Amino acid sequence: MILLIILFLPILTGLFLLPFRSASVVRPMALAASVINLLITLSLVLSPSAAYAVEWISFLGINFSLGFDGISMIMILLTNLLFPFILLAGFNREQRNVHILNFLILFTQSALLGVFLAQNAFLFYVFWELSLIPVYFILLIWGGDGRKTITFKFFIYTLTGSLLLLFGIIYLYQLTPVPHTTDFAAFNKLNIPATTQIWLFWILFIAFAIKMPVFPFHTWQPPTYNMASTQGVMILAGVMTKMGIYGALRFLFPVIPQGVLYWQNTVIVLSLIGVIYASLIAFRKTNLKMLIAFSSMAHISLMVAAMFVLNTYALQGLLIQTISHGVTIAALFYIASLIKEKTGTIELPQLGGLKLQAPKMALLLLIVVLGSIALPLTAGFIGEFLMITGLFQQSIWFAAIGGLTMILGAIYMLYAYQRAMLGVQKSVFNKITDIRALDYLILIPLIVVIIGLGIYPQPIFNLFDQSIHATQNLIKPVAEAVSALAH
Amino acid sequence: MTALIFTIVLGILVLYLGFIKNKTILAPVAIAGLLVSLYLSFQDWGLGSMYFHNMILFDNFSIAFNISMIIITILIFIFGIDYYEDMKLHVAEQYALMIFALAGAFLMTSFSNLIMLFLGIEILSIPLYVLAGGKKYSYRSNEASFKYFMLGSFATAIFLFGIALVYGASATFYLPEIKTFIAQFNGHLPPMLLVGLLFILIGVAFKVAAAPFHFWSPDVYEGAPTLVTAFMSTVVKTAGFAAFYRLLNMGLLPLPIPLEKALWVMTALTLFVGNLGALKQTNFKRLLAYSSISHSGFIMLAMLSQHGSSAAVLLYYTFVYSLATVPIFIIFILMKRASERHEELFIFRGLFKTKPWIAVFMTILLMSLAGIPPTSGFMAKYQVFVLSISQGILWTSIFAILMAIIGIYYYFNVVREVFTEREQPSVIIVSKLNAALIIVCGVAVVILGIFVWKLPI
């Protein structure tokens, strides 16, 4: 029951708020709902036992079943943690049709929670697609220049992946024993021939690879991030990329372990290419939002590589990095939008010396940048350190190239910081103001999470107790496949 | 049977009502009559009664399809009240002809004899030839009517020739007897029978606009009065597929290998032509014509999967497709009126600004056609793919999925226009009745997508 509340509270609030057109009513109410949802989620973390299931479309083996394990819990926590700040980012700003915008954001939140709570592949798929629809409209109506074409590309790209995923789900469905079902539990018990697993891997993986994105399925991402509104990009980069990671963990490892094993090195190499490629492009970008977009891609690529080395270190690192990356990237994009708002430009060569007029903003940006480049005592450090340890166990080369994310990241992020904030002040920026109370309200909590997790990650690791169990469950089928091959 | 008789009488009645000056009573009478037909159809449920030396069999399959077609016709007629308001002459004929066509459609869902199928197709088609030319002074309408008539009669001739050949080989018109006759050859059919069957399938494929027999449909859809186009792309299509399925299921399954191959090629080609053709259309009616062709492809995929439940899937698919198509045509006409009778995609521009609720429903309806959850169009496609993939038809399914992506592309082209702002906002007038119709259909499209149950047919 509590899961139903978590799932539907945001969208029902959004629907309820639709008739109100005044921003001063809609915004606080929407925020209140998402904060309440966060509190309920936290209570769930403390006493983790809840599930809900009813039959939905029985003749197609579809159940409306909700539940969670450690991995889903981390995703749910991240979603519910970020959405209050995403909603807060809309306060005190000029927005057309506030009631519709807030409805769409809350709709997205519900759909994302649905993805992470679903215990049935069909339900998962429905929420997966549902999350795309409000985001499509958020980008289309409230996006920046060139939104029509870019949104369209984003939409078609993601749907292509989803439809292949749909094929995969139906294929798995008809493999389950009669009466067929789309429950994950039944999928996990399947014993699929290795030859089938090898081709099925790509059918399932492409959807997640596009969402994350993994090289070479990434071309939709940088322009979309660049064009999106502040709130849109916070949703996209902060939470929606994690859908891909979650989906891969949920679908690939338990269901087609041999397929994963077969393509393991291919995916790791693709991801590492992505790391280098995205970092190098980030160097050359003068547009700050584009630069952050590519840096996000580099970090996500490292996460994908870590996911596929299949050991406990790497998976632990992956999960903590999920939260760390989500929070950091949301904060980075928020500050980037602040800069755009205050100066009217996001091009680094036109910026410079902002620190003199806005020292507080510069300081906050510095902290977030340091979190992003995985300085010790930030959450990013723990995540990336664990992931690189995991990569090292697979191959020293993987670890070496993966480690480049941190080094290259430090260079381009600090260089960008220097070009935007330090140096001689441009005369046009004489009048800009420093950040306001609202910005503190958003950035300080996010920074607290980044640093807090970096200094004292133990609460999260305690939460991981169940996810350790879950991750071992993930690796087990693959490990069994390895030992089967050895015999 | 009573439903069929009553519908024909209703057609004649409405035709004679044309003598009365007051044409506002036409639509209410026609709708009330159809409601009675609906009731009578429900009465026949489960009886499985046969008539005319077993030439007609009203089983649950045919009744379910008849009910679905009556409901869609009622929706079209409700819209007709507004559509025919400005028309001075011949309104009674329009309603009467559609009712006659509906009677033909009833025969097409309930035949068990090839002659009855032929009669059904003719009773359906002849009123349509006239209806397509309903705008007497419009060149395009005349062209549509003429083209439809020429190609349609050509297809009918081939169809009839096929029946003759099959009769020549098997000495029967009865489908169950043809089935046993085919079975004795163990797949090696004599050429005359094979050619005959192929010709029959071509005739039916023409009616449902399956490629490569689809060339008439974009031109006819574009030229015909929009209400008639809506009727053709929903009721006529449903009837065509019901007949197609019945023909295969009663007479031809298991399909002889050459026919099966031919039908699979037709399916893939239909998917390809429909979706690729729609991609570059700027005229909305032509876009819907190609989209209707592509939906034919998906329906054929379900039909050829030869599974026990494909009749139910077929019914569900055609019904929810019609349910989404009719209101889309209504919105199209409203927008056309507001934009100096243009028919291009840009007429939808600014809809969100002026009528946000209509825009939302338009989006839901297009999402249903594109097959995006939580609409019923998605559930329809999902069931089609469940059928085909369960039968091990993997490559065609992947191909169909790729084509569905193209479908999403062109439907969302329209959505994009809906949410784009226009320089000079146009004045869109939506009567209460039309708004109610759009909302009811839009809500039904979602509800039917969430609550799905298996139909006992």
Interface residues (C-beta under 8 A of the other chain):
Chain A: I57 F59 L60 F122 Y125 V126 E129 L130 I133 F137 L140 I141 K148 F152 F155 I156 L159 T160 L163 L164 L166 F167 I170 Y171 Y173 Q174 H180
Chain B: M367 I372 P373 P374 F378 Y382 Q383 F385 V386 I389 S390 L394 S397 I398 I401 L402 A404 I405 I408 Y409 F412 R416 F419 T420 V452 W453 K454
